Amino acid sequence: MSSRRRKPAWLKSRPPSGERFTEIKSTLRDRNLHTVCEEANCPNLGDCWSGRNGPGTATFMLMGERCSRGCNFCDVKTGGMDPLDPDEPENVADAVAEIGLDYVVLTSVDRDDLDDGGASHFAATIRAIKRRDPEILVEALIPDFQGDLDAVDTIVDAGPDVLAHNVETVERLQWPVRDRRAGYEQSLSVLELIANSAVYAKTSLMLGVGEYDHEVYQTLSDLREVGVDIVTFGQYLQPSHSHLEVFEYAHPDAFDVWKAVAEEEFEFLYCASGPMVRSSFKAGEFFVEALVREGKSIGEARAAASAAAE
């Protein structure tokens, strides 16, 4: 099914604008920092950076703007890797302070060209932020480091509050969706290590790439079995003609069903699910803040997240 037909009404997003948007963009450019919001053409950039439903936020993308892998769903540039910027951890910490964030999301490109995949650089950034203000909550969305669990441990030891790694899709569709160096079992091993630490484990799946319902159900079962706490569902959108086509646009009701299945049947702590949901999503941040910072119950934290998503 071609993705170039007209998108349904529920996939409309507003263009970025406003003083807060300009402020965040200027802060990032001044420090030569990148965000996955821009590099991956996130449809929520307008809402997140403009500050609707709370202060503006951005997901910092570490280790450059080019990825060593080439996943067929992702719009981040690939190849031509640059050396790491040794000042980046402190620059990110400076930007967090200037923007005034109390919840920070970090992610990165894959850096298979580096001995540790960039894990020590990731950890240094987390520590730089926490050193400035230990009360800031840090969520890190990490690569699989080619299955190197010592690299994952390096990031766990840095003390993030939430550690995410995206399985992206069901087992059958890992290829052609993901780069061949990724893999379902490899991702599950990363998530299991995270879940066995003192950090909340989180992952994300895309709908609309050709998955069957029973495969999504099995994926949720596998994720819960290894101890994942938080899961998100979002609609896959084709970035360009050269990327994987959209198989279907899932109706918002389908996302509501998967949220109920995840929370009520599999007892995930929280599930953010909707056509415009991405792995870094403000409602999820509200859930973690309510749970961790405010000490609310799971039910109260879910209610806070639902209110933020409205």
C-alpha positions, -999 to 999 in steps of 0.1 A, spaced: 0 0 0 15 33 -11 23 59 16 19 87 -9 -19 88 -7 -34 116 14 -28 112 51 -58 108 74 -69 138 94 -56 124 127 -20 127 114 -20 165 109 6 184 129 11 221 134 43 238 121 68 250 148 66 285 159 67 308 189 92 324 212 100 292 231 107 274 198 131 302 187 149 302 221 155 264 220 167 265 184 191 293 191 205 276 222 212 244 203 228 262 173 251 283 196 265 251 210 266 231 178 242 205 193 218 183 173 184 170 181 165 139 169 135 162 167 151 179 136 173 152 122 145 126 121 118 152 111 97 144 142 60 155 136 57 167 172 85 193 170 61 221 169 43 211 201 74 201 220 96 230 212 68 256 213 59 245 248 23 234 245 12 215 277 42 227 297 77 240 291 94 234 258 117 204 255 140 188 230 156 154 226 194 159 223 211 136 198 247 128 208 278 119 188 270 138 156 243 140 130 255 109 109 247 73 118 269 43 111 238 23 102 211 27 76 177 17 89 150 19 62 125 38 84 149 65 97 156 99 81 189 105 100 219 108 76 242 78 74 279 73 67 308 98 68 314 96 105 330 125 123 352 124 154 334 128 187 332 163 201 349 161 235 330 193 246 296 179 238 288 165 273 294 199 289 277 217 260 246 196 265 246 203 302 250 240 296 220 239 271 199 220 296 206 247 322 200 276 298 167 261 285 156 254 320 147 217 317 140 195 346 135 164 324 161 157 298 159 132 269 192 120 253 196 98 223 223 92 197 232 79 164 248 44 161 286 47 163 297 12 154 330 28 143 339 34 179 354 8 203 326 11 228 300 24 204 302 57 222 289 44 255 315 63 275 306 96 257 269 89 265 277 83 301 298 114 304 268 135 292 245 120 317 270 126 345 276 162 333 238 169 336 235 152 369 266 170 383 249 204 376 216 193 392 210 158 406 173 165 407 171 166 369 155 135 355 174 120 326 160 96 300 185 80 276 175 62 244 205 41 235 217 20 206 222 -18 210 261 -14 209 261 -45 187 251 -66 217 280 -54 239 264 -55 273 295 -40 290 287 -9 270 252 -9 282 265 -13 318 286 18 313 255 38 307 235 22 335 264 31 359 261 68 349 227 69 367 199 77 342 164 76 355 149 59 324 169 39 299 153 31 266 162 10 236 137 6 208 129 -28 193 110 -8 166 89 -36 152 79 -72 155 104 -100 151 95 -110 115 99 -74 102 132 -65 118 145 -66 83 136 -47 61 127 -21 88 160 -20 107 196 -22 96 208 -59 94 233 -52 122 203 -48 146 182 -77 157 152 -87 178 171 -110 202 200 -85 205 176 -58 214 158 -80 240 191 -88 256 199 -50 260 164 -44 275 167 -73 299 200 -59 313 184 -25 317 153 -41 334 176 -60 358 192 -27 370 177 0 391 166 19 360 132 20 344 133 1 311 115 15 281 110 6 244 89 17 214 72 0 185 59 15 152 26 4 137 19 5 100 49 -14 86 30 -46 78 28 -62 113 -1 -86 122 -20 -82 155 -8 -115 168 28 -105 162 23 -72 182 8 -93 210 37 -116 210 62 -87 210 44 -73 241 47 -107 258 84 -109 250 91 -74 262 73 -80 295 90 -113 300 124 -95 300 111 -69 324 104 -38 302 84 -13 323 72 13 297 63 9 260 51 33 234 32 28 201 33 53 172 24 54 135 53 50 110 55 78 86 77 75 54 103 103 55 110 102 17 104 82 -14 136 63 -8 125 50 26 102 21 35 67 26 24 38 28 49 18 -4 48 -12 12 65 -23 41 86 -36 25 118 -68 41 132 -66 59 166 -89 32 180 -63 6 173 -38 26 194 -63 27 222 -67 -10 221 -29 -16 223 -26 8 252 -53 -12 271 -37 -45 262 -2 -33 274 -14 -18 307 -43 -40 317 -33 -74 303 5 -73 304 7 -48 333 33 -25 318 37 5 342 27 28 314 19 28 277 18 59 255 0 50 223 -13 71 195 -6 80 158 17 109 167 34 93 197 72 88 194 96 71 217 104 105 233 69 118 241 59 144 266 31 124 281 56 97 290 78 123 306 48 135 327 43 98 338 79 94 349 80 127 367 48 119 386 61 85 395 97 93 404 98 130 414 63 133 429 60 98 444 25 93 429 10 59 425 10 42 390 -27 51 386 -21 87 395 9 89 373 -10 75 344 -38 101 350 -12 129 350 2 116 317 -33 113 301 -40 149 311 -8 161 295 -16 143 263 -50 160 259 
